[in-house]
Every structure is written in structure tokens, then in C-alpha cells.
């Protein structure tokens, strides 16, 4: 009597257990070898971030375009698009697994971040010029202070990230540049939290509560969805919290 064939371990491991979370385990979203990069935007909880972005963008744009177009309009417009590029760049890179995927993902990630940096710079210049035009005080609200901090951090993060990937020798060697990748990732996630805090603070400014009529609860819902889409996909090993 022949024995039963051994079960294929790959098949067994692919079957979710009853204890498996509906959206998958934390950090489990990984790009398949044959999968197109665009799927990374939706893997695991990624679709929640996409819904959150849609809520945020539609909320901000509905408010700003309800008023006559002016110099100030460019500030929330540029900032909202910048946040969109930042979130998408992270969602794209998070699930990469193989060296080829990581390199390709890092290139696209850097392009998207570069665009977001230009948009953030434009938003910063616009708000300064607008305040000078209307003779309004600078840094007179939590939103303004947080905004300045985020702008500075985005510039620093972009410069360091660019150097790590494209000119690693400035750190002494490629190995030394790779050794601080985890700090770059931690800083990136921290900046995203600060971006959300800045956006929420923006919804509580006098102008937002008045003429702009920006609804804080809508901003909060969109923000929570974005965070729920990004943070459960964090791979702890990429932050140096555990070994593979």
C-alpha cells in the first residue's frame, strides 16, 4: 500500500488560517516577481490609503475652488498634490522584495519625491509672498510652524535619500550608505505623520474655518485612512527591528 503524497509546502503556506487578519499580516504585502509595479499601490492595506487620498484631495480642492482663484489658491493646491506624490512614492516602494524590484522602485520613488519637493517649495514661496502682499504675520499659527518644520525635513530627507542611492560614496562607501537606510525610512514615516498633523492644523486656522470652510472631520477621516493604508505594510526588518 503506497503512502499518501507529501503535501506541497508552498500550497500549504499559501492557505490563510482562521487567525489570519482579513487584510493580511503586518508587513506581509510583498511584490510578486511577475507582478506589475502599479499593483504595489493597492497591495494589502494600500487600497485604504488610496481611498484616504481621494477623500483628502477632494475635500481640499472642493474648498479652495469654491473661492475665487488667487495667489493663495496655489498654496493648498501644491501642498495637496505634494502629499499625494509622497504617499504614492511610499506605497510603490514598500512591497519591493528582490534587488531588481528595489532598484527600480527606488528610482521611481526618487522621481516622485523630487516632484513633491518642487511642489512643496512652490507652496512655501507662494504662502510667503501672499502674506507679504496682505501684510499678514508669519508663523502665527500651529499650522504655519508645523509647515516650516515639515518643509525643512522634506528638503533634508530628499537630499540624504538622493545621496544614499545615487552618490553613496559621499558616506564613505556603498555599505555605509546602505547601513543608514533604516534611518531614512524611519524619518520618512515620521514626516508623513507630521504632514497629517500639519494638514489637520490647517483645517483649524481662521481662514479654513471661515471663508475656506474646510471640514476638519473630513480631513481626519482621509488622514486616518491614509495611515491605515501605509503603516500596516511596514516591514519591520527594513527598519532593523528584526532579522529575516
N, C-alpha and C positions, 0 to 999 in steps of 0.2 A: 504494500500500500504506500503510495507516494505521499510525501509530506506536502502540506499546503505551501504555495509560493510565498516567499517573503514579501512583505509589503514594501512598496517603494517609499523611502523616507521623504522624498520631495513631495509626493502626493499627500502623505500623512501630515506633513508640516504645513501644507497649504490649506488644510481644513481648519476653520476657526472653531475654537472651543466655546462652550456656553459662557465662559467667563470673559471672552474676548469683547472689548468695548466695541460699540456699534461703528465708530469711526476709526477703529484700529488702535494699536498700542501707541503710546507717546514715542515720537521719533521714528516710527515704523515706515513712514512714507518714503519709498525709495524708487528711483527711476529704473525701469527695466532696460535691459540692453537694447531692445528693439523698439522702444517707445519714443515717440517724437517729444522734443523739449516742451512743446506747448502744454502737454498734459501735466507738467510739473505745477502749473498754476492752479490745478484743481485736485491734485492728489491728496488723499487723506482728508484733513480739515481745510484744505486750501480753498474749497468752494465757499466756505463761510467767509473767508477774507474777501473773496470776490463780491459776495453779496454786501458785505460791510462797506467796501469801496464804493459800490453803486449807491448805497444809502448816503454815504458821506458826500460824494461828488454831486449827486442830485440835490441834496439839502443845501449845500453851499452855493451851487450855481443858481438854484431857484431863487435864493435870497439876493445874490449880488445882481442878477439880471432883472430883478423886479424894480431896480432903481435905474435912473439914467446912467449911461456909461460915462465913466470919468477916469482920472488917473488912479484913484484908489481901487477901482474895479480890478486892475491888474494885480494888485497885491494878493487878495484871496484866490484869484484865478490861477496865478502862477504857483502859489503855495499848494493849492489842492492838486494840481497836476504833478507837482514835485513829489508830494506824498504818494500819489498813485504810482509813479515810477519807482520810488523807493520800495514800496511794498511788493510790487511785481518782481523787482530785481531779486528780492529775498526769496520769494516763493519759487522763483525759477531755479535758484542755486541750491536751496535746502535739500532737495531729494537726490542730488547728484551723488554717484557712488563710485564709478570707475574713474581712473585717471583721465581718460578721454572726455568723459562727461564733465568732470570737474574743471578741466581746462576750457572747454567750450562754454560751460556755464559761467565761468569767471570772466571770460571775455564779454559775453552779453551783459552780465551783471555790471561790469565796469562801464559799459556804454550807457546803460540805463541810469546808473548813478551819476555819470558825467552830465547827462541831460538834466537830471534832477538838481545837480549843483548849480547849473546855469540858471535854471528856473528860480531856485532859492535866492541866488544873487540878484536876479532881476526883481523879485518880490521885495527884497530888502532895500534895494535902491529906490524902488517906487514908493515905499511907505515913508522913507526918509524925505524924499522930495515932496511928497504930499503934505507931510507935517510942517515942512518949511514953508510951503505955499500957503497953508491955512494958519500958520503961526501957532501950531499945537505943540505942547510939551512932549519931549521924547521920554520913553521908558517910564510912563506914568501909570502903568497897569501891570498885573502879573503876566498877562499875555505878552506885553512888549518885552519884559525882562526874560521870560522863557524863550521868546522868539530869538532874541540876540544870542542866548546860550546855545540854542539848537543850531543856529546858523554857523557859529564858530565851531561847534562839534562836527557838523557835516563837512565843513572845509577840511578840518584836521583828519577826520575819518577817511575822506576821499583821497587826500594826499598820501596818507600812510598805506591805504589799500592799494593805490596805484603803484607805489614804490615797491611794496611787497611782491606784487605779481609781475610787474614789467621791468623793474630795476632792483632785484633783490640784493645785488652786490653792495648797495648803499648800507645794508645792515651787516656787512662783513662777509656773508656767504648766503647761498640759497637755503641751506639748512637753518641758519639763524633767522632768516625771514619767515620760513615755514613755522618755526618754533613759536612765533608770536601771532600766528593766525587766530588762535583761540581768543586772544585778547581783542583782536579786530572784530570777531563775531560777537563777543560779549558787549563790546562798545556799540555795535550795530543794533543789537536788540534793545540796549538801553536808550539809544537815540530814538528808536521807534516808540518807546514808552513816553519819552519826553515830547515827541511830536503829537501824540494823542493828548497829553496834558496841555500842550500849547493850543491845540485846536479847541479843546473844551474851555480853556480860559478865554479864547477868542469869542466864544458864544456868550460869555458873561460880560463883555465890555459894554459900555454905554451905547455905542453905535450899533452893536449887534442886537442888543435888547430893544433898541429904538427903531430907527429907520430901516435897518437891515432885517429885523425880525427873524433872526437866526435861532431856530429852536434847539435849545440845549439837549432835550431828551432825544431828538433825532440824531444829533451828533454823538451822543452817548451810546445809542443803540448801534450805530455804524462802527464806532470805535471798538466796542466790545466784540462785535463780530469779526473785525479785523484781527484783534488779538487772539481770539479763539481759533482763527484760521492759521495764524503764524506759530504761536508758542507751543501747541501740542506737537508740532512737526520738528521741533528742535532735537537734533541728535546729540545726546549728552557726550558721546565720545569725541565729537568735534569741538567741544568746549573743554576737553581734558578732564571731564568728570568721571570717566570710566574708560577702561580699555576694551577694545573689541574682543 
